Amino acid sequence: MKKPLLTTLITIISFCAFTQNDNAIVIGHVDTIYSEILGEERALWIHTPEGSMDSSFTGEFPVLYLLDGAAHFQSVTGMVKQLSSVNGNEKMPRMVIVGIPNSKDNRTRDLSPYKVENRPGSGGGNRFLHFIEQELMPYIEGTYPVADHKIFVGHSLGGLTVINTLLNRPYLFDNYIAIDPSLWWNGQEMLKEADSVFQKTQFENKSLYVSIANTMQEGMEYSTIMSDTSEASLHIRSIIAFSTKLEQNPVKGLEFKWKYYENDSHGSVPLISEYDAFRHMYSWYECECHDELFGEGTMKTELEWAEIIIDHYTMLSEKMGYTVIPEKQETNGMAYWLLDKKEFEKAYAFFHLNIHYFPEDFNAYHNMGEYYLARNDKKNAVKFFEKCLELGGSSYTKKKLKKVKHDK
């Protein structure tokens, strides 16, 4: 375990947040929005990171929009939590998750971009995207602590919707995850549209992950499937055609990856696809210094450690497209844990981090005063306690300062 204290802190917070409702395990809540565009009320399944809806919270999180929300909300929420916080993981950012359940019998209506004669009610996909862009996103951004970094995830017809959005409204999301998408729809019309769009459009800092399930019938082989012409293989052939062409003809500004899952069916592939997509898209999220920082015997000065961590958050801000800063509570908990271990150089880096990012927070200066006191540097302890009081520190700091001055 690389970060015992941070893990313990998160576990305690998670336990409290997930057992408040009559001892039920709660991973989110149901919200609703009335859509003038669709002419109906739509349910939303919302997950917010622990503590983020408290009145004192001032941070923000990326937001993941999830199609077929009722089917995938539990698995995606659990996976994001596992990779972002459980066991000290920082493989990806914590996120606000917006599950969009289907409306009654209108899944085909909302998730199909083209009308097909033998598919009653189909072809409402672009109106559904109007709803997402003009009504849903403004509501989420005005209600929840979300940053300007968005992920779109869809499976099957939802995957088709994800690709349709990338082609026609690429500005809506940063990362697109299309899971076994139904690119066969309406005679592979999306494939033809993609050829045209990719030839003339430049994408800026966009990412697309496409997964392909094993939907072949008995007797078919992946190595020869593209020579098959039967209706039974149209689904998998359509996705392979899209993916291989995009791989062979890279589009400027679009980071693309695809993967074939031989051992997964159309129904089982979402879980493993989401995991692989998250790990790929956020492969840079965890600090490269992680093992060194929490290992034994690493030798760096206080300021060297602080610079490494600050540089990491600067890189995250550039890649995420908004300012990413550490959370005060977790950073402070880590600082005191390291201080208790007498790893003073590393502890200083975390105490310094809060002063660097929250220069008006008097608690950050009090905590740095405690650091210097632990090092028996009473001169600097006094300096930081006085700065704490200058910013409005508490009576506790006054008593602490008085005692330090008396003991000098």
Secondary structure, 3 states (H helix, E strand, C coil): CCCHHHHHHHHHHHHHHCCCECCECCCCEEEEEEECCCCEEEEEEEECCCCCCCCCCCCCEEEEEEECHHHHHHHHHHHHHHHHCHHHCCCCCCCEEEEECCCCCCHHHHHCCCCCCCCCCCCCHHHHHHHHHHHHHHHHHHHCCEEEEEEEEEECHHHHHHHHHHHHCHHHCCEEEEECCCCCHHHHHHHHHHHHHHHHCCCCCEEEEEEEECCCCCCCCHHHHHHCCCHHHHHHHHHHHHHHHHHHCCCCCEEEEEEEECCCCCCCHHHHHHHHHHHHHCCCCCCCCHHHHCCCCCCCCHHHHHHHHHHHHHHHHHHHCCCCCCCHHHHHHHHHHHHHCCCHHHHHHHHHHHHHHCCCCHHHHHHHHHHHHHCCCHHHHHHHHHHHHHCCCCHHHHHHHHHHHHHC
